[in-house]
Amino acid sequence: MSSEPQVLVVDDESRLADLFAAWLGAERPVATAYNGEEALEQMTDSVEVVLLDRRMPGLSGDEVLQEIREEGYDCRVVMVTAVDPDFDIIEMGFDDYLVKPVSKDELLDMVEEVITRSAYKHEIQEYYSLVSKKALLESEKPDRELEDHEEYQELTVRVAELRERVDDSVSSMSSHDDFVGAFEDLQSEN
């Protein structure tokens, strides 16, 4: 096992960050950061997953996410936050979103899932990310508000375009039954 961190947990609530790190530490090397500046200092190419709180004093999670993407790090970012999703998530470059409180199983499953997704083509990653955002908004917003929101409508169109392109790729992943099953479930909902 490498000593370089594979997961970076970023949360200004140090006890929560330490708890998440303890849960994950049995599986892989983990580092913690208690603010945005510290998170960026600890970013390396070995980090595969960043678990990132949105609301932090100083440099917010949104700003840390933007910096990670601008610096070109090839990692998955999961927002783990008490902030309920709103339409602003459409433009954000995260891979998935968990709303606190989060159980140990939810956290471990999410990290495994996004690491597994890393192995797939960019279009499939983008598709999954956009479907996740679409599902979040649909669970939080009334239909009328969704119908009237231009960015949401554009998101829906982009999901449909990507679905057509990734269908062949997804169906060829028979050795990854869970991944295919997840896509089939998502496709049958839409």
WOURSUL-V141167 format. One record per residue. SS is DSSP state (@ for helix, = for strand, . for the rest). OMEGA is omega in whole degrees, -180 to 180 (* if undefined). Layout:
BEGIN
SS/OMEGA ; SS/OMEGA
END
This chain:
BEGIN
./-179 ; ./176 ; ./177 ; ./-178 ; ./174 ; ./179 ; =/175 ; =/179 ; =/-177 ; =/179 ; ./180 ; ./173 ; ./-171 ; @/-179 ; @/178 ; @/178 ; @/179 ; @/178 ; @/178 ; @/-180 ; @/179 ; @/178 ; @/-175 ; @/-173 ; @/179 ; ./-176 ; ./-173 ; ./178 ; ./-176 ; =/172 ; =/178 ; =/174 ; =/-174 ; ./173 ; ./-175 ; @/-179 ; @/179 ; @/179 ; @/-179 ; @/177 ; @/-177 ; @/-180 ; ./174 ; ./178 ; ./180 ; ./-180 ; ./180 ; ./-176 ; =/173 ; =/173 ; =/-164 ; =/174 ; ./-179 ; ./-174 ; ./176 ; ./176 ; ./-178 ; ./180 ; ./-178 ; ./176 ; @/178 ; @/180 ; @/177 ; @/178 ; @/180 ; @/-180 ; @/178 ; @/-180 ; @/180 ; @/179 ; ./175 ; ./177 ; ./-180 ; ./-179 ; ./175 ; =/178 ; =/177 ; =/175 ; =/177 ; =/-165 ; =/175 ; ./-179 ; ./177 ; ./-177 ; ./176 ; ./-176 ; @/179 ; @/-179 ; @/-177 ; @/-176 ; @/-176 ; ./-175 ; ./177 ; ./-179 ; ./176 ; =/-170 ; =/175 ; =/178 ; =/178 ; ./2 ; ./-177 ; ./178 ; ./177 ; @/-179 ; @/178 ; @/-178 ; @/180 ; @/179 ; @/-179 ; @/180 ; @/178 ; @/-178 ; @/-178 ; @/176 ; @/177 ; @/180 ; @/-179 ; ./-177 ; ./-176 ; ./-178 ; ./-179 ; @/-178 ; @/180 ; @/177 ; @/180 ; @/179 ; @/-179 ; @/180 ; @/-179 ; @/177 ; @/178 ; @/179 ; @/-180 ; @/180 ; @/177 ; @/-180 ; @/-180 ; @/179 ; @/-175 ; @/-172 ; ./176 ; ./-178 ; @/-178 ; @/180 ; @/178 ; @/-179 ; @/-176 ; ./-174 ; ./-175 ; @/-179 ; @/177 ; @/179 ; @/177 ; @/177 ; @/180 ; @/178 ; @/-179 ; @/178 ; @/-180 ; @/178 ; @/-179 ; @/180 ; @/180 ; @/-177 ; @/-175 ; @/-180 ; @/-179 ; @/-180 ; @/-178 ; @/-178 ; @/179 ; ./-177 ; ./-175 ; ./179 ; ./178 ; ./-173 ; @/-179 ; @/-179 ; @/178 ; @/179 ; @/179 ; @/179 ; @/179 ; @/177 ; @/179 ; @/-178 ; @/-179 ; @/178 ; @/-174 ; ./*
END
